[in-house]
Amino acid sequence: MKIKRSQLNEIITGYLGEVFGAQRFISSGNTRVDAFKDELREALTRYYKKSNDAVTELFGTVDRNVGRILKAVWAKHVDREFINGIVKIHYMRMDKFSDFFANMNPKNEISTVGYLPGETPLKEIKLIRSKKQVAVRLKGYTTLASNENMQTGRISPEDSEKYAASGIPKFADSNDPIKNFGQHFGSLYSQMYTLQSQIERISRFIILDNETHMPTSQRSGDGNPLKTAGRVFFGLSNLTDWNEYVLDNWEVDAIIDVSNFKENDINEYAHLEVFAESRGIPILSLDEATL
């Protein structure tokens, strides 16, 4: 059966109404969040009505086009002073440390974990899957922030080459759904475990100000099985113990000894010292990283 364009528009409007309506009910009381969601709903409704990208609409994917809308609306409603005061840390495996400095491009958007000043950072990011982890503290312009992993960075090799000069974005182009299936997979993965698409999860857990930023203790399960079960099965919280702050035009201002190599592995710590000395930046412990 062929669906008329007018019927498709009704489906899109109804879908977005359900998405943002449910979230308004859950997060009522924050006028900044409500205003953000209202404007985002209107902007996405206009975009989807004009767009022929049925795959992105169906999966709720945040591709480059939807990402631009999301970032633009976010920038209008964010408390920039609060966001600028957040400490941003980018974690990595120790065996990737040299490659990071050799290949880094501050024009490329980069994912970081954001902490309140004085908050103790996480001792590891489980997604990295390594007991030897190091991090860098970054300063830059925040383009988007959410209380969970936003499933960004699923960029095809073609997109990486296309945007190499101008800076690689966190959200892929989707003109070719097959080529950029990785970005759609991120949304499908979210729906599989939370029954919510990528755009739903990001907008639901958006960080706009101090009230919407969840500290680490609030995001994590804290060993409480009921809280963990609620997070996984009902989507009442986020799936990751870390948030995601996306930075652009960034710079490294410190190296963070996440795995405490200074006490546990003097050879690895010596490696950090070489990079710190050559770049004139300090090596900080986890306790010092957000001070």
Secondary structure as GFF3:
##gff-version 3
##sequence-region A 1 291
A	DSSP	alpha_helix	5	26	.	.	.	ID=ss1
A	DSSP	alpha_helix	31	50	.	.	.	ID=ss2
A	DSSP	alpha_helix	54	59	.	.	.	ID=ss3
A	DSSP	alpha_helix	64	77	.	.	.	ID=ss4
A	DSSP	alpha_helix	80	85	.	.	.	ID=ss5
A	DSSP	beta_strand	87	93	.	.	.	ID=ss6
A	DSSP	three_ten_helix	94	96	.	.	.	ID=ss7
A	DSSP	alpha_helix	97	103	.	.	.	ID=ss8
A	DSSP	beta_strand	110	115	.	.	.	ID=ss9
A	DSSP	three_ten_helix	126	128	.	.	.	ID=ss10
A	DSSP	beta_strand	133	146	.	.	.	ID=ss11
A	DSSP	alpha_helix	157	162	.	.	.	ID=ss12
A	DSSP	alpha_helix	181	194	.	.	.	ID=ss13
A	DSSP	alpha_helix	198	204	.	.	.	ID=ss14
A	DSSP	alpha_helix	216	219	.	.	.	ID=ss15
A	DSSP	alpha_helix	225	234	.	.	.	ID=ss16
A	DSSP	beta_strand	244	256	.	.	.	ID=ss17
A	DSSP	alpha_helix	261	264	.	.	.	ID=ss18
A	DSSP	alpha_helix	266	279	.	.	.	ID=ss19
A	DSSP	beta_strand	283	284	.	.	.	ID=ss20
###
